[in-house]
């Protein structure tokens, strides 16, 4: 297990924090949209002395709604990933889970099992949310079997 694998597992463990950040970002967007002026005046001037112009409201509303929809979609994707990741952690020893939370390497068997499940979760997520699917690959110790899997993916 190399550093990228450790980072991938740590990223999955930090999904609740990502969801929390996205929700805070959504609240900031809503606040900023709801507190911007929609009324214009022919006497309005900016701080630099130029005449203030009102942005087209229809474009602002469309951008606002599409931004909120994208954040909701990202939160749903992360929830799906985490919902399918939690049962894996329950099958792993507590010591290994604690090591992974701190970004350290755990036992080889546990890390291999987690990485295989993450690959399956990624494939399921890509199919469910119409992302470009990345087939899960099950790397083994047998070089010939790995080569055959790679050739099967290419053809």
VMD Tcl script that draws the C-alpha trace (Angstrom):
set ca {
  {0.00 0.00 0.00}
  {1.53 3.29 -1.07}
  {0.85 6.89 -0.02}
  {-1.86 7.41 -2.66}
  {-3.84 4.49 -1.29}
  {-3.55 5.89 2.23}
  {-4.72 9.29 1.00}
  {-7.67 7.74 -0.85}
  {-8.82 5.91 2.27}
  {-8.33 9.03 4.38}
  {-10.38 11.00 1.84}
  {-13.25 8.55 2.23}
  {-13.04 8.85 6.01}
  {-13.25 12.64 5.71}
  {-16.47 12.61 3.66}
  {-18.63 13.89 6.58}
  {-16.34 16.94 6.88}
  {-16.64 17.55 3.13}
  {-20.43 17.39 3.36}
  {-20.37 19.88 6.24}
  {-18.16 22.28 4.24}
  {-20.47 22.03 1.23}
  {-23.50 22.83 3.39}
  {-21.72 25.89 4.83}
  {-20.78 26.97 1.31}
  {-24.41 26.61 0.26}
  {-25.52 28.81 3.17}
  {-22.98 31.49 2.18}
  {-24.25 31.45 -1.40}
  {-27.85 31.75 -0.23}
  {-26.93 34.60 2.12}
  {-24.99 36.48 -0.56}
  {-27.82 36.08 -3.09}
  {-30.54 37.14 -0.66}
  {-28.61 40.20 0.52}
  {-27.69 41.68 -2.84}
  {-29.63 44.70 -4.07}
  {-32.16 44.12 -6.83}
  {-33.33 47.71 -7.04}
  {-31.50 50.15 -9.26}
  {-31.44 53.92 -9.30}
  {-30.34 56.40 -11.90}
  {-28.51 58.15 -9.06}
  {-26.55 55.06 -7.94}
  {-22.75 55.23 -8.06}
  {-20.05 52.79 -7.01}
  {-17.25 53.65 -4.58}
  {-14.92 54.45 -7.48}
  {-17.37 56.99 -8.91}
  {-18.65 54.93 -11.83}
  {-22.34 54.56 -12.40}
  {-23.81 51.47 -10.75}
  {-25.48 48.98 -13.05}
  {-27.87 46.29 -12.04}
  {-27.03 42.81 -13.26}
  {-29.75 41.03 -15.21}
  {-31.93 39.40 -12.57}
  {-32.86 36.43 -14.73}
  {-29.21 35.46 -15.24}
  {-28.48 35.89 -11.55}
  {-31.39 33.64 -10.57}
  {-30.41 30.98 -13.11}
  {-26.80 30.99 -11.87}
  {-27.95 30.87 -8.26}
  {-30.32 27.93 -8.80}
  {-27.84 25.95 -10.89}
  {-25.11 26.51 -8.28}
  {-27.38 25.26 -5.49}
  {-28.44 22.25 -7.55}
  {-24.80 21.34 -8.19}
  {-23.97 21.56 -4.48}
  {-26.97 19.37 -3.64}
  {-25.86 16.85 -6.28}
  {-22.31 16.78 -4.86}
  {-23.68 16.26 -1.34}
  {-25.84 13.36 -2.56}
  {-22.84 11.73 -4.27}
  {-20.77 12.04 -1.11}
  {-23.60 10.67 1.05}
  {-23.93 7.66 -1.27}
  {-20.20 6.98 -1.09}
  {-20.08 7.29 2.69}
  {-23.20 5.19 3.21}
  {-21.53 2.36 1.31}
  {-18.14 2.92 2.97}
  {-19.29 2.71 6.61}
  {-20.13 -1.03 6.53}
  {-16.59 -1.74 5.37}
  {-15.14 0.02 8.39}
  {-17.27 -2.09 10.71}
  {-15.62 -5.22 9.31}
  {-12.08 -3.93 9.94}
  {-10.24 -4.03 13.25}
  {-10.44 -0.85 15.36}
  {-6.64 -0.49 15.41}
  {-6.51 -0.42 11.60}
  {-9.32 2.12 11.40}
  {-7.54 4.42 13.86}
  {-4.30 4.17 11.89}
  {-6.12 5.03 8.67}
  {-7.90 8.01 10.26}
  {-4.50 9.47 11.08}
  {-3.20 8.82 7.56}
  {-0.91 5.94 8.52}
  {-0.56 2.52 6.96}
  {-2.52 -0.36 8.43}
  {-2.33 -4.12 7.92}
  {-1.97 -5.28 4.34}
  {-5.08 -7.47 4.42}
  {-7.29 -4.65 5.74}
  {-5.95 -2.09 3.29}
  {-6.39 -4.45 0.34}
  {-9.97 -5.22 1.38}
  {-10.80 -1.51 1.84}
  {-9.25 -0.52 -1.49}
  {-11.20 -3.22 -3.34}
  {-14.42 -2.02 -1.75}
  {-13.59 1.62 -2.58}
  {-13.09 0.63 -6.20}
  {-16.52 -1.02 -6.16}
  {-18.07 2.07 -4.55}
  {-16.49 4.32 -7.18}
  {-17.86 2.15 -9.97}
  {-21.34 2.06 -8.42}
  {-21.27 5.82 -7.92}
  {-20.30 6.43 -11.52}
  {-23.17 4.28 -12.75}
  {-25.76 5.73 -10.37}
  {-24.91 9.38 -11.02}
  {-24.15 9.04 -14.74}
  {-20.48 9.76 -14.38}
  {-18.01 8.19 -16.75}
  {-17.69 4.69 -15.30}
  {-14.32 3.47 -14.18}
  {-14.48 -0.31 -13.91}
  {-13.23 -1.68 -10.63}
  {-10.05 -3.64 -11.02}
  {-9.05 -6.33 -8.62}
  {-5.28 -6.45 -8.57}
  {-3.82 -9.63 -7.26}
  {-0.33 -10.92 -6.53}
  {-0.39 -13.00 -9.72}
  {1.21 -10.95 -12.52}
  {-0.34 -13.07 -15.29}
  {-3.83 -12.57 -13.88}
  {-3.28 -8.80 -13.63}
  {-2.07 -8.69 -17.24}
  {-5.13 -10.66 -18.36}
  {-7.41 -8.19 -16.47}
  {-5.70 -5.25 -18.16}
  {-6.08 -6.82 -21.60}
  {-9.75 -7.52 -20.89}
  {-10.28 -3.84 -20.01}
  {-8.57 -2.66 -23.19}
  {-10.49 -4.94 -25.53}
}
mol new
graphics top color blue
foreach p $ca { graphics top sphere $p radius 0.5 }
foreach p [lrange $ca 0 end-1] q [lrange $ca 1 end] { graphics top cylinder $p $q radius 0.2 }
display resetview
